[in-house]
Amino acid sequence: MLATCGSTRLALNPPLSPSAFVERLLESDGPVWHRWDRDVPSLAEELKIAARVDTQPAHPYNRRVRRRRILWLLDRLTSQSELDVFEPYLSDPLGIYAWGRRLPPERRDELTRLPMPAERGFEGVRHAQAALLAWCDSCPDGELATLLDWIECWGGSRALRDSNYSTAPEQEFARRCLDADTCHAALLKSLRSALRKNHGERGFDVRDHAANLYLCFRLLLEQVAKENPGAPPQPTTEEWASYLEQTLASRPFAELGEIAKELPFSAQSQEYTAKLLWIWQHGPDQWRQLFDAFLDPCNRAQFDRLAEIVPRDEIDAWDVFGGQSYSRGEFEAFCRWLPAQHAEVLTTHFQHPDADWRACAYQNYLTKAPEPILRHRWRHADELPAWQSALLDRRLFAPEAIRPAAVVYDTQEVEADLRLQDPFNHRSF
């Protein structure tokens, strides 16, 4: 990795040939995009050649990083119709996803029949997860309701049933369905259908699909709670169960209250659901109460809600998290909330001891700071740490689809959703 980057030297370097540029891009962690010739088709073609030619490093880790970078770049630079580019790489999760999300609607079900690794564990889960996410992303907007039928299509995938990653289709439906009434009705119908099967269909056990039923229930609960804000003072540990029961018996939640009686809630799951409900019931006039609460293990949901309801002129309120040694979700939420005109406050976090925290601050800054300010920083790139100059280089000179994301997500979130991966960041995935 480059230790420093002299701004004069960087500015004077001429563009590399496509083949030389791709090799530098795949093997280096330093700034390289400023030497790209701005020819996207040529870059894509050279990446295809690199994927076919066996010039990979001997070390297995370096080989995996190189292959991951090639597939990640090709997925973002090739057209939606170029299925054949990824067909040789269906043994790799990124290859499965890139190929699968390009399938036309009439071929989506091919993803459910892909051979998966025989071994159990994380590797099998990653392959099955990639196929499932591609199946979701290739679903046309007019057929979103089919995402809620995923158990019938994927029920035989042991890798998905044995993991916590099988919740994606319900979340994807809720994310993409923009009409609130349609979303609510479809989720409710799906949940009721599953519960009816539990009563009358041989071989269907609600416990086998409990994670998905709870997710569907909580998506509905979130929607109703946010439409009916008004959280009471925070319940004590002993009061969470009664709070949940009383709230579900109230008029806006009565329909969900009846369904909750059929779900096999454990005491732990009941308290977790009660805390989520209390978080979601906070409206814009109650953000201070939510800020003052401690809601482990629901911290991320708490901060996500705060990012939605804290007024844009209350930047000082977030200072309460300034002394944290690592983020439990608060800093990612702050970055999503922060108005672009206040981007300079992020510079105080560039030297944070936690790598994820400082990377999130810097990448968020790159998406919000004005272009002239970023170009000024580039002219002084020799004063930046190497990881910052590499990200700034990619932000200013790479194609838009390749630029760093606005938020660096928690490692577990990235492991659960390969679409959040970035093989050029500080984690290399």
TIDREN-922410 format. One record per residue (C-alpha): residue in three letters; z negated, y, x negated. Coordinates in steps of 0.001 Angstrom, whole numbers, plus 500000, padded with zeros to 6 digits. Layout:
BEGIN
@res=ala | c3=Z | c2=Y | c1=X
...
//
This chain:
BEGIN
@res=met | c3=500000 | c2=500000 | c1=500000
@res=leu | c3=500783 | c2=503479 | c1=498688
@res=ala | c3=497735 | c2=505439 | c1=497624
@res=thr | c3=499276 | c2=508886 | c1=498053
@res=cys | c3=502555 | c2=510261 | c1=499259
@res=gly | c3=503902 | c2=513338 | c1=497514
@res=ser | c3=505505 | c2=515537 | c1=500136
@res=thr | c3=508233 | c2=516799 | c1=497780
@res=arg | c3=509163 | c2=513288 | c1=496678
@res=leu | c3=509274 | c2=512068 | c1=500279
@res=ala | c3=511415 | c2=514989 | c1=501394
@res=leu | c3=513993 | c2=514486 | c1=498628
@res=asn | c3=514463 | c2=510730 | c1=499008
@res=pro | c3=517943 | c2=509970 | c1=500442
@res=pro | c3=518501 | c2=507455 | c1=503293
@res=leu | c3=518501 | c2=503810 | c1=502296
@res=ser | c3=521284 | c2=501406 | c1=503153
@res=pro | c3=520514 | c2=499426 | c1=506354
@res=ser | c3=519740 | c2=496216 | c1=504446
@res=ala | c3=517522 | c2=497948 | c1=501892
@res=phe | c3=515740 | c2=499898 | c1=504605
@res=val | c3=514949 | c2=496756 | c1=506619
@res=glu | c3=513561 | c2=494963 | c1=503562
@res=arg | c3=511359 | c2=497970 | c1=502747
@res=leu | c3=510269 | c2=498195 | c1=506373
@res=leu | c3=509274 | c2=494528 | c1=506587
@res=glu | c3=507498 | c2=494329 | c1=503231
@res=ser | c3=505815 | c2=497733 | c1=502865
@res=asp | c3=502811 | c2=499308 | c1=504583
@res=gly | c3=503710 | c2=502797 | c1=503368
@res=pro | c3=505899 | c2=505513 | c1=504912
@res=val | c3=509527 | c2=504423 | c1=505118
@res=trp | c3=511046 | c2=505774 | c1=508341
@res=his | c3=511931 | c2=509111 | c1=506739
@res=arg | c3=514545 | c2=507119 | c1=504759
@res=trp | c3=516202 | c2=505662 | c1=507853
@res=asp | c3=519773 | c2=506790 | c1=508551
@res=arg | c3=519141 | c2=507224 | c1=512339
@res=asp | c3=521648 | c2=504488 | c1=513248
@res=val | c3=519897 | c2=502290 | c1=515840
@res=pro | c3=522717 | c2=499727 | c1=516351
@res=ser | c3=523004 | c2=499153 | c1=512596
@res=leu | c3=519241 | c2=498769 | c1=512315
@res=ala | c3=519199 | c2=496176 | c1=515116
@res=glu | c3=522035 | c2=494219 | c1=513513
@res=glu | c3=520302 | c2=494204 | c1=510144
@res=leu | c3=517096 | c2=492938 | c1=511763
@res=lys | c3=519052 | c2=490081 | c1=513360
@res=ile | c3=520376 | c2=489141 | c1=509930
@res=ala | c3=516848 | c2=489308 | c1=508474
@res=ala | c3=515622 | c2=487006 | c1=511232
@res=arg | c3=518286 | c2=484405 | c1=510369
@res=val | c3=518222 | c2=484561 | c1=506578
@res=asp | c3=515472 | c2=482612 | c1=504869
@res=thr | c3=514149 | c2=485316 | c1=502521
@res=gln | c3=510606 | c2=485122 | c1=503766
@res=pro | c3=507606 | c2=485208 | c1=501399
@res=ala | c3=506096 | c2=481906 | c1=500367
@res=his | c3=502579 | c2=482816 | c1=501494
@res=pro | c3=502051 | c2=481702 | c1=505136
@res=tyr | c3=500203 | c2=484908 | c1=506109
@res=asn | c3=502955 | c2=487170 | c1=504760
@res=arg | c3=505556 | c2=484971 | c1=506432
@res=arg | c3=503806 | c2=485329 | c1=509799
@res=val | c3=503496 | c2=489099 | c1=509409
@res=arg | c3=507192 | c2=489399 | c1=508515
@res=arg | c3=508323 | c2=487277 | c1=511475
@res=arg | c3=506014 | c2=489176 | c1=513813
@res=arg | c3=507441 | c2=492502 | c1=512655
@res=ile | c3=511041 | c2=491351 | c1=513060
@res=leu | c3=510539 | c2=490073 | c1=516609
@res=trp | c3=508471 | c2=493118 | c1=517613
@res=leu | c3=511183 | c2=495487 | c1=516380
@res=leu | c3=514040 | c2=493514 | c1=517898
@res=asp | c3=512308 | c2=493418 | c1=521288
@res=arg | c3=512218 | c2=497211 | c1=521286
@res=leu | c3=515659 | c2=497897 | c1=519819
@res=thr | c3=517953 | c2=495374 | c1=521558
@res=ser | c3=519306 | c2=495681 | c1=525061
@res=gln | c3=517973 | c2=493906 | c1=528135
@res=ser | c3=521035 | c2=491654 | c1=528220
@res=glu | c3=520655 | c2=490239 | c1=524687
@res=leu | c3=518852 | c2=487022 | c1=525610
@res=asp | c3=520555 | c2=485003 | c1=522912
@res=val | c3=518900 | c2=487017 | c1=520125
@res=phe | c3=515535 | c2=485459 | c1=520931
@res=glu | c3=516508 | c2=481905 | c1=521893
@res=pro | c3=515952 | c2=480557 | c1=518339
@res=tyr | c3=512353 | c2=481824 | c1=518395
@res=leu | c3=510877 | c2=480169 | c1=521480
@res=ser | c3=508228 | c2=478544 | c1=519307
@res=asp | c3=506710 | c2=481996 | c1=518711
@res=pro | c3=504774 | c2=483891 | c1=521422
@res=leu | c3=506606 | c2=487164 | c1=520698
@res=gly | c3=509929 | c2=485311 | c1=520879
@res=ile | c3=508945 | c2=483723 | c1=524199
@res=tyr | c3=507970 | c2=487073 | c1=525650
@res=ala | c3=511032 | c2=488972 | c1=524398
@res=trp | c3=513369 | c2=486249 | c1=525696
@res=gly | c3=511533 | c2=485713 | c1=528973
@res=arg | c3=511281 | c2=489336 | c1=530037
@res=arg | c3=515082 | c2=489591 | c1=529765
@res=leu | c3=515748 | c2=486698 | c1=532123
@res=pro | c3=517541 | c2=487603 | c1=535360
@res=pro | c3=515501 | c2=486997 | c1=538543
@res=glu | c3=517280 | c2=483741 | c1=539353
@res=arg | c3=516193 | c2=482256 | c1=535994
@res=arg | c3=512542 | c2=483395 | c1=535922
@res=asp | c3=511234 | c2=479937 | c1=536777
@res=glu | c3=512577 | c2=478623 | c1=533461
@res=leu | c3=509491 | c2=480176 | c1=531931
@res=thr | c3=507246 | c2=477806 | c1=533872
@res=arg | c3=509024 | c2=474823 | c1=532316
@res=leu | c3=508960 | c2=475870 | c1=528674
@res=pro | c3=507396 | c2=473219 | c1=526407
@res=met | c3=504013 | c2=474371 | c1=525185
@res=pro | c3=502148 | c2=473283 | c1=522029
@res=ala | c3=500458 | c2=469950 | c1=522538
@res=glu | c3=497199 | c2=471132 | c1=521000
@res=arg | c3=494561 | c2=472789 | c1=523125
@res=gly | c3=492850 | c2=475953 | c1=522010
@res=phe | c3=494018 | c2=479446 | c1=521168
@res=glu | c3=497522 | c2=478540 | c1=519999
@res=gly | c3=498395 | c2=476833 | c1=523261
@res=val | c3=496907 | c2=479729 | c1=525211
@res=arg | c3=498984 | c2=482309 | c1=523279
@res=his | c3=502247 | c2=480511 | c1=524089
@res=ala | c3=501375 | c2=480065 | c1=527759
@res=gln | c3=500160 | c2=483646 | c1=528011
@res=ala | c3=503414 | c2=484991 | c1=526522
@res=ala | c3=505455 | c2=483037 | c1=529061
@res=leu | c3=503263 | c2=484196 | c1=531950
@res=leu | c3=503473 | c2=487873 | c1=530923
@res=ala | c3=507252 | c2=487587 | c1=530609
@res=trp | c3=507361 | c2=485994 | c1=534068
@res=cys | c3=505441 | c2=489000 | c1=535418
@res=asp | c3=507556 | c2=491609 | c1=533629
@res=ser | c3=510845 | c2=490017 | c1=534692
@res=cys | c3=509827 | c2=490198 | c1=538362
@res=pro | c3=511962 | c2=492750 | c1=540254
@res=asp | c3=510110 | c2=495555 | c1=542017
@res=gly | c3=511305 | c2=494269 | c1=545359
@res=glu | c3=509697 | c2=490856 | c1=544792
@res=leu | c3=506271 | c2=491851 | c1=543505
@res=ala | c3=504474 | c2=489756 | c1=546103
@res=thr | c3=505721 | c2=486624 | c1=544303
@res=leu | c3=503338 | c2=487462 | c1=541452
@res=leu | c3=500471 | c2=486476 | c1=543738
@res=asp | c3=501972 | c2=482985 | c1=544144
@res=trp | c3=501647 | c2=482289 | c1=540434
@res=ile | c3=499126 | c2=479447 | c1=540780
@res=glu | c3=501684 | c2=477370 | c1=542677
@res=cys | c3=504238 | c2=477945 | c1=539889
@res=trp | c3=501887 | c2=477673 | c1=536936
@res=gly | c3=499122 | c2=475415 | c1=538224
@res=gly | c3=500104 | c2=472658 | c1=535828
@res=ser | c3=499573 | c2=474816 | c1=532750
@res=arg | c3=496323 | c2=473497 | c1=531368
@res=ala | c3=496332 | c2=476189 | c1=528667
@res=leu | c3=496170 | c2=478922 | c1=531315
@res=arg | c3=493588 | c2=477179 | c1=533479
@res=asp | c3=491329 | c2=476714 | c1=530450
@res=ser | c3=491423 | c2=480372 | c1=529426
@res=asn | c3=490427 | c2=483808 | c1=530646
@res=tyr | c3=494005 | c2=485020 | c1=530229
@res=ser | c3=495248 | c2=483596 | c1=533539
@res=thr | c3=494194 | c2=486725 | c1=535426
@res=ala | c3=497274 | c2=488747 | c1=534483
@res=pro | c3=499488 | c2=488286 | c1=537578
@res=glu | c3=496987 | c2=489791 | c1=540029
@res=gln | c3=496432 | c2=492737 | c1=537693
@res=glu | c3=500160 | c2=493195 | c1=537179
@res=phe | c3=500740 | c2=493214 | c1=540926
@res=ala | c3=498029 | c2=495830 | c1=541471
@res=arg | c3=499390 | c2=497950 | c1=538603
@res=arg | c3=503006 | c2=497889 | c1=539765
@res=cys | c3=502554 | c2=498056 | c1=543543
@res=leu | c3=502468 | c2=501805 | c1=544124
@res=asp | c3=501778 | c2=501787 | c1=547867
@res=ala | c3=498017 | c2=501404 | c1=548388
@res=asp | c3=498277 | c2=499890 | c1=551880
@res=thr | c3=500888 | c2=497335 | c1=550806
@res=cys | c3=498826 | c2=496426 | c1=547749
@res=his | c3=495645 | c2=495973 | c1=549779
@res=ala | c3=497340 | c2=493870 | c1=552452
@res=ala | c3=499036 | c2=491565 | c1=549931
@res=leu | c3=495889 | c2=490995 | c1=547851
@res=leu | c3=493876 | c2=490325 | c1=551000
@res=lys | c3=496467 | c2=487860 | c1=552272
@res=ser | c3=496524 | c2=486028 | c1=548946
@res=leu | c3=492743 | c2=485768 | c1=548797
@res=arg | c3=492443 | c2=484501 | c1=552367
@res=ser | c3=495202 | c2=481971 | c1=551791
@res=ala | c3=493371 | c2=480520 | c1=548785
@res=leu | c3=490120 | c2=480266 | c1=550725
@res=arg | c3=491898 | c2=478494 | c1=553612
@res=lys | c3=493310 | c2=475988 | c1=551134
@res=asn | c3=489802 | c2=475331 | c1=549905
@res=his | c3=488806 | c2=474303 | c1=553428
@res=gly | c3=491852 | c2=472330 | c1=554442
@res=glu | c3=494017 | c2=471229 | c1=551517
@res=arg | c3=493214 | c2=468049 | c1=549646
@res=gly | c3=493088 | c2=468501 | c1=545893
@res=phe | c3=492461 | c2=472258 | c1=546047
@res=asp | c3=489031 | c2=473234 | c1=544744
@res=val | c3=488129 | c2=476917 | c1=544809
@res=arg | c3=486067 | c2=476399 | c1=541639
@res=asp | c3=489251 | c2=475583 | c1=539686
@res=his | c3=490598 | c2=479056 | c1=540475
@res=ala | c3=487331 | c2=480993 | c1=540678
@res=ala | c3=488305 | c2=483495 | c1=537957
@res=asn | c3=491465 | c2=484472 | c1=539827
@res=leu | c3=489750 | c2=484667 | c1=543204
@res=tyr | c3=487032 | c2=486890 | c1=541757
@res=leu | c3=489670 | c2=489090 | c1=540144
@res=cys | c3=491566 | c2=489443 | c1=543407
@res=phe | c3=488320 | c2=490249 | c1=545222
@res=arg | c3=487337 | c2=492850 | c1=542621
@res=leu | c3=490756 | c2=494523 | c1=542731
@res=leu | c3=490280 | c2=494944 | c1=546481
@res=leu | c3=486704 | c2=496110 | c1=546000
@res=glu | c3=487824 | c2=498706 | c1=543452
@res=gln | c3=490460 | c2=500080 | c1=545782
@res=val | c3=488089 | c2=500416 | c1=548760
@res=ala | c3=485258 | c2=501860 | c1=546636
@res=lys | c3=487458 | c2=504582 | c1=545137
@res=glu | c3=488770 | c2=505458 | c1=548598
@res=asn | c3=485173 | c2=505775 | c1=549860
@res=pro | c3=483188 | c2=507485 | c1=547060
@res=gly | c3=479477 | c2=508081 | c1=547343
@res=ala | c3=477332 | c2=506124 | c1=544908
@res=pro | c3=473548 | c2=506038 | c1=545470
@res=pro | c3=471114 | c2=506515 | c1=542560
@res=gln | c3=471384 | c2=503664 | c1=540059
@res=pro | c3=469634 | c2=500528 | c1=541352
@res=thr | c3=467000 | c2=498841 | c1=539235
@res=thr | c3=467549 | c2=495346 | c1=537833
@res=glu | c3=465813 | c2=493842 | c1=540872
@res=glu | c3=467835 | c2=495964 | c1=543316
@res=trp | c3=471424 | c2=495099 | c1=542325
@res=ala | c3=471682 | c2=492109 | c1=544690
@res=ser | c3=470392 | c2=494022 | c1=547711
@res=tyr | c3=472621 | c2=496998 | c1=546865
@res=leu | c3=475678 | c2=494738 | c1=546848
@res=glu | c3=474684 | c2=493059 | c1=550095
@res=gln | c3=473984 | c2=496337 | c1=551888
@res=thr | c3=477184 | c2=497993 | c1=550669
@res=leu | c3=479366 | c2=495037 | c1=551666
@res=ala | c3=477784 | c2=495153 | c1=555127
@res=ser | c3=478779 | c2=498816 | c1=555592
@res=arg | c3=481856 | c2=499655 | c1=557614
@res=pro | c3=484422 | c2=500402 | c1=554874
@res=phe | c3=483561 | c2=497137 | c1=553077
@res=ala | c3=482849 | c2=494843 | c1=556047
@res=glu | c3=486108 | c2=492903 | c1=555705
@res=leu | c3=485395 | c2=492157 | c1=552065
@res=gly | c3=481790 | c2=491392 | c1=552898
@res=glu | c3=482907 | c2=488478 | c1=555077
@res=ile | c3=485139 | c2=487149 | c1=552306
@res=ala | c3=482320 | c2=487471 | c1=549756
@res=lys | c3=480292 | c2=484952 | c1=551747
@res=glu | c3=482890 | c2=482281 | c1=550918
@res=leu | c3=483026 | c2=482989 | c1=547191
@res=pro | c3=480661 | c2=480963 | c1=544982
@res=phe | c3=478806 | c2=483878 | c1=543365
@res=ser | c3=476293 | c2=483023 | c1=540673
@res=ala | c3=473374 | c2=485403 | c1=540149
@res=gln | c3=475026 | c2=486724 | c1=536997
@res=ser | c3=478386 | c2=487212 | c1=538709
@res=gln | c3=476692 | c2=488901 | c1=541645
@res=glu | c3=474977 | c2=491472 | c1=539417
@res=tyr | c3=478187 | c2=492068 | c1=537454
@res=thr | c3=480130 | c2=492697 | c1=540678
@res=ala | c3=477385 | c2=495001 | c1=541975
@res=lys | c3=477556 | c2=497116 | c1=538803
@res=leu | c3=481345 | c2=497377 | c1=539033
@res=leu | c3=481097 | c2=498439 | c1=542675
@res=trp | c3=478531 | c2=501105 | c1=541817
@res=ile | c3=480781 | c2=502428 | c1=539029
@res=trp | c3=483827 | c2=502617 | c1=541294
@res=gln | c3=481881 | c2=504395 | c1=544058
@res=his | c3=481449 | c2=507448 | c1=541853
@res=gly | c3=483672 | c2=510336 | c1=542852
@res=pro | c3=484536 | c2=513505 | c1=540898
@res=asp | c3=481321 | c2=515226 | c1=542017
@res=gln | c3=479124 | c2=512412 | c1=540652
@res=trp | c3=480412 | c2=512085 | c1=537104
@res=arg | c3=477144 | c2=513268 | c1=535532
@res=gln | c3=475193 | c2=510441 | c1=537145
@res=leu | c3=477684 | c2=507907 | c1=535810
@res=phe | c3=477555 | c2=509456 | c1=532335
@res=asp | c3=473776 | c2=508977 | c1=532219
@res=ala | c3=473858 | c2=505296 | c1=533234
@res=phe | c3=473600 | c2=502274 | c1=530934
@res=leu | c3=475589 | c2=499435 | c1=532497
@res=asp | c3=475983 | c2=496635 | c1=529985
@res=pro | c3=478160 | c2=494481 | c1=530201
@res=cys | c3=480297 | c2=496813 | c1=532343
@res=asn | c3=480574 | c2=499599 | c1=529764
@res=arg | c3=484370 | c2=499624 | c1=529621
@res=ala | c3=484702 | c2=499880 | c1=533389
@res=gln | c3=482169 | c2=502719 | c1=533318
@res=phe | c3=484123 | c2=504678 | c1=530699
@res=asp | c3=487448 | c2=503959 | c1=532408
@res=arg | c3=486075 | c2=505509 | c1=535596
@res=leu | c3=484704 | c2=508500 | c1=533695
@res=ala | c3=488171 | c2=509120 | c1=532242
@res=glu | c3=489409 | c2=509375 | c1=535846
@res=ile | c3=486729 | c2=511661 | c1=537291
@res=val | c3=485337 | c2=513946 | c1=534556
@res=pro | c3=486711 | c2=517496 | c1=535052
@res=arg | c3=489186 | c2=518590 | c1=532372
@res=asp | c3=487040 | c2=521538 | c1=531314
@res=glu | c3=483975 | c2=519386 | c1=530524
@res=ile | c3=484917 | c2=518371 | c1=527000
@res=asp | c3=481357 | c2=518931 | c1=525732
@res=ala | c3=480071 | c2=516123 | c1=527954
@res=trp | c3=481722 | c2=513532 | c1=525721
@res=asp | c3=479704 | c2=514669 | c1=522690
@res=val | c3=476952 | c2=512286 | c1=523776
@res=phe | c3=479004 | c2=509459 | c1=522205
@res=gly | c3=479668 | c2=511257 | c1=518923
@res=gly | c3=477124 | c2=509289 | c1=516902
@res=gln | c3=478317 | c2=505807 | c1=517839
@res=ser | c3=479100 | c2=503460 | c1=514939
@res=tyr | c3=481744 | c2=501642 | c1=517002
@res=ser | c3=483348 | c2=502072 | c1=520413
@res=arg | c3=482331 | c2=500085 | c1=523480
@res=gly | c3=485250 | c2=501661 | c1=525309
@res=glu | c3=483995 | c2=505244 | c1=525364
@res=phe | c3=486280 | c2=506568 | c1=522648
@res=glu | c3=489425 | c2=504986 | c1=524084
@res=ala | c3=488489 | c2=506506 | c1=527454
@res=phe | c3=487917 | c2=509895 | c1=525835
@res=cys | c3=491349 | c2=509736 | c1=524211
@res=arg | c3=493013 | c2=508953 | c1=527533
@res=trp | c3=491092 | c2=511784 | c1=529209
@res=leu | c3=491577 | c2=514465 | c1=526535
@res=pro | c3=494019 | c2=517233 | c1=527524
@res=ala | c3=496766 | c2=517827 | c1=524950
@res=gln | c3=495683 | c2=521431 | c1=524363
@res=his | c3=492431 | c2=520124 | c1=522854
@res=ala | c3=494082 | c2=517646 | c1=520480
@res=glu | c3=492548 | c2=519317 | c1=517407
@res=val | c3=489080 | c2=517989 | c1=518314
@res=leu | c3=490366 | c2=514550 | c1=517342
@res=thr | c3=490625 | c2=515593 | c1=513694
@res=thr | c3=486825 | c2=515362 | c1=513423
@res=his | c3=487125 | c2=511604 | c1=514019
@res=phe | c3=489765 | c2=510845 | c1=511353
@res=gln | c3=487104 | c2=509812 | c1=508824
@res=his | c3=484953 | c2=507739 | c1=511197
@res=pro | c3=483536 | c2=504633 | c1=509435
@res=asp | c3=484991 | c2=502283 | c1=512072
@res=ala | c3=488698 | c2=501553 | c1=511404
@res=asp | c3=489584 | c2=501133 | c1=515079
@res=trp | c3=487846 | c2=504391 | c1=516024
@res=arg | c3=489594 | c2=506514 | c1=513391
@res=ala | c3=492979 | c2=504859 | c1=514043
@res=cys | c3=492629 | c2=505532 | c1=517767
@res=ala | c3=491763 | c2=509177 | c1=517063
@res=tyr | c3=494728 | c2=509637 | c1=514742
@res=gln | c3=497283 | c2=507886 | c1=516949
@res=asn | c3=496113 | c2=509832 | c1=519984
@res=tyr | c3=496420 | c2=513031 | c1=517963
@res=leu | c3=500004 | c2=512122 | c1=517030
@res=thr | c3=500946 | c2=511846 | c1=520708
@res=lys | c3=499302 | c2=515130 | c1=521732
@res=ala | c3=499665 | c2=517576 | c1=518847
@res=pro | c3=502702 | c2=519905 | c1=518948
@res=glu | c3=505718 | c2=518816 | c1=516918
@res=pro | c3=505584 | c2=521847 | c1=514542
@res=ile | c3=501973 | c2=520979 | c1=513662
@res=leu | c3=502928 | c2=517387 | c1=512867
@res=arg | c3=505835 | c2=518513 | c1=510704
@res=his | c3=503496 | c2=520860 | c1=508864
@res=arg | c3=501205 | c2=517917 | c1=508177
@res=trp | c3=504188 | c2=515934 | c1=506908
@res=arg | c3=504994 | c2=518678 | c1=504396
@res=his | c3=501479 | c2=518089 | c1=503048
@res=ala | c3=501625 | c2=514313 | c1=503215
@res=asp | c3=500345 | c2=514015 | c1=499641
@res=glu | c3=496956 | c2=515167 | c1=500945
@res=leu | c3=496717 | c2=512392 | c1=503559
@res=pro | c3=495296 | c2=508870 | c1=503235
@res=ala | c3=498060 | c2=506276 | c1=503009
@res=trp | c3=497426 | c2=504841 | c1=506488
@res=gln | c3=497748 | c2=508313 | c1=508043
@res=ser | c3=500972 | c2=509162 | c1=506216
@res=ala | c3=502511 | c2=505845 | c1=507334
@res=leu | c3=501646 | c2=506519 | c1=510995
@res=leu | c3=502835 | c2=510138 | c1=510777
@res=asp | c3=506095 | c2=508956 | c1=509208
@res=arg | c3=506637 | c2=506519 | c1=512095
@res=arg | c3=505754 | c2=509153 | c1=514700
@res=leu | c3=508213 | c2=511734 | c1=513310
@res=phe | c3=511185 | c2=509638 | c1=512190
@res=ala | c3=511231 | c2=506276 | c1=514022
@res=pro | c3=512985 | c2=505643 | c1=517362
@res=glu | c3=510737 | c2=506493 | c1=520299
@res=ala | c3=510207 | c2=502825 | c1=521217
@res=ile | c3=508778 | c2=502159 | c1=517742
@res=arg | c3=506338 | c2=505056 | c1=517566
@res=pro | c3=502563 | c2=504389 | c1=517443
@res=ala | c3=500823 | c2=503935 | c1=520792
@res=ala | c3=498570 | c2=506682 | c1=522123
@res=val | c3=495470 | c2=504454 | c1=522190
@res=val | c3=494273 | c2=501661 | c1=519900
@res=tyr | c3=492821 | c2=499083 | c1=522259
@res=asp | c3=489899 | c2=496771 | c1=521636
@res=thr | c3=490778 | c2=493616 | c1=519686
@res=gln | c3=489957 | c2=491346 | c1=522628
@res=glu | c3=492246 | c2=493352 | c1=524909
@res=val | c3=495086 | c2=493041 | c1=522399
@res=glu | c3=494511 | c2=489299 | c1=522034
@res=ala | c3=494669 | c2=488981 | c1=525819
@res=asp | c3=497879 | c2=491031 | c1=526174
@res=leu | c3=500495 | c2=490728 | c1=523428
@res=arg | c3=502284 | c2=493778 | c1=524828
@res=leu | c3=499549 | c2=495861 | c1=523176
@res=gln | c3=500227 | c2=494416 | c1=519737
@res=asp | c3=501505 | c2=496559 | c1=516880
@res=pro | c3=502240 | c2=494635 | c1=513656
@res=phe | c3=502565 | c2=497908 | c1=511735
@res=asn | c3=499048 | c2=499211 | c1=512412
@res=his | c3=495863 | c2=498742 | c1=510384
@res=arg | c3=495238 | c2=495306 | c1=511945
@res=ser | c3=498821 | c2=494022 | c1=511396
@res=phe | c3=498923 | c2=492699 | c1=514989
//
